[in-house]
Amino acid sequence: MSNLADKTAYRALSIIARMVRDFEGLHYLDMTKTDDWDATNARNLLEGILQSNGYQVNYDRSAKRPLAKLPPK
C-alpha cells in the first residue's frame, strides 16, 4: 500500500500516467464486453487522479516525461 500524504508525489503520478498509456494496447486485443467496460472505468479513474493533480497523460512516446501540465483554464 501507499503512504498517505497531503499531496500525491510526482513519481506516483508518473507511474499512473504510464499505466494509462498501457491501456492503449487493449484496443487491439479481444475482450468481453464486461472486461472492456471495467478496463475503461479503471482508465477513467486513473486519468481522474492525474487531472485532479493538474496533469494529463503525455502520449508522445519519445518524450522523457509521461506527464504534461494541464493548460490553464
C-alpha positions as CSV (number, residue, x, y, z in Angstrom):
1,M,0.0,0.0,0.0
2,S,1.0,3.6,-0.4
3,N,1.9,6.1,2.3
4,L,-0.8,8.7,2.7
5,A,0.2,12.3,2.2
6,D,-1.2,15.7,1.8
7,K,-0.1,15.8,-1.9
8,T,0.4,13.0,-4.3
9,A,4.1,12.6,-5.3
10,Y,5.1,13.4,-8.9
11,R,6.7,9.9,-9.1
12,A,3.3,8.3,-8.2
13,L,1.6,10.4,-10.9
14,S,4.3,9.4,-13.4
15,I,3.6,5.7,-12.7
16,I,-0.1,6.2,-13.1
17,A,0.4,8.0,-16.4
18,R,2.5,5.1,-17.8
19,M,-0.3,2.8,-16.7
20,V,-2.9,4.8,-18.6
21,R,-0.7,4.8,-21.7
22,D,-0.5,1.0,-21.4
23,F,-4.3,0.8,-21.6
24,E,-4.0,1.9,-25.3
25,G,-2.8,-1.6,-26.1
26,L,-6.1,-3.1,-25.2
27,H,-7.7,-1.6,-28.3
28,Y,-6.1,-4.4,-30.4
29,L,-7.0,-7.3,-28.1
30,D,-10.1,-9.4,-27.8
31,M,-12.0,-8.6,-24.6
32,T,-15.5,-9.4,-23.4
33,K,-17.9,-6.5,-23.1
34,T,-17.8,-6.7,-19.3
35,D,-14.0,-6.7,-19.3
36,D,-13.8,-3.8,-21.7
37,W,-16.3,-1.9,-19.5
38,D,-14.2,-2.5,-16.4
39,A,-10.9,-1.6,-18.1
40,T,-12.4,1.7,-19.5
41,N,-13.7,2.6,-16.0
42,A,-10.2,1.8,-14.5
43,R,-8.6,4.0,-17.1
44,N,-11.0,6.8,-16.5
45,L,-10.4,6.7,-12.7
46,L,-6.6,6.8,-13.2
47,E,-7.0,9.8,-15.6
48,G,-9.1,11.5,-13.0
49,I,-6.3,11.2,-10.4
50,L,-3.9,12.8,-12.9
51,Q,-6.4,15.6,-13.7
52,S,-7.2,16.4,-10.1
53,N,-3.5,16.9,-9.6
54,G,-3.2,19.3,-12.6
55,Y,-1.7,16.9,-15.1
56,Q,-2.6,14.9,-18.2
57,V,-1.0,12.0,-20.0
58,N,1.7,12.8,-22.5
59,Y,1.0,10.3,-25.3
60,D,4.3,11.3,-27.1
61,R,6.3,8.1,-26.5
62,S,9.5,9.9,-27.4
63,A,9.0,12.4,-24.6
64,K,11.1,11.8,-21.4
65,R,8.2,12.6,-19.1
66,P,4.9,10.7,-19.2
67,L,3.0,13.7,-17.8
68,A,2.1,17.1,-19.1
69,K,0.7,20.0,-17.1
70,L,-2.9,20.8,-17.8
71,P,-3.4,24.0,-19.7
72,P,-4.7,26.9,-17.6
73,K,-8.5,27.4,-17.7
